[in-house]
């Protein structure tokens, strides 16, 4: 097994190549290298959980930021950037979801 370390931002990296493990796992899941600008997001906000099912490849930093802005609106700024259990989310409140989705669309259009 390859040696790893935790970098100054809390991500696991391979010692020999310095490659971020979450990016390596995402590439293996996709069957290709990540494209320029693609960002790998940890769904549960746990930077050490590099399970393929926990990783989402965003097409851009903007898409990644929108995910965090959505969480900040719904769960508070602190919840947006910390370990978060998806099991605790209220999946049935569709009206709130629609309002927030429209707000995020307006934010994205203003950037």
Order of alpha helices (4+ residues) and beta strands (2+ residues): beta-beta-alpha-beta-beta-alpha-alpha-alpha
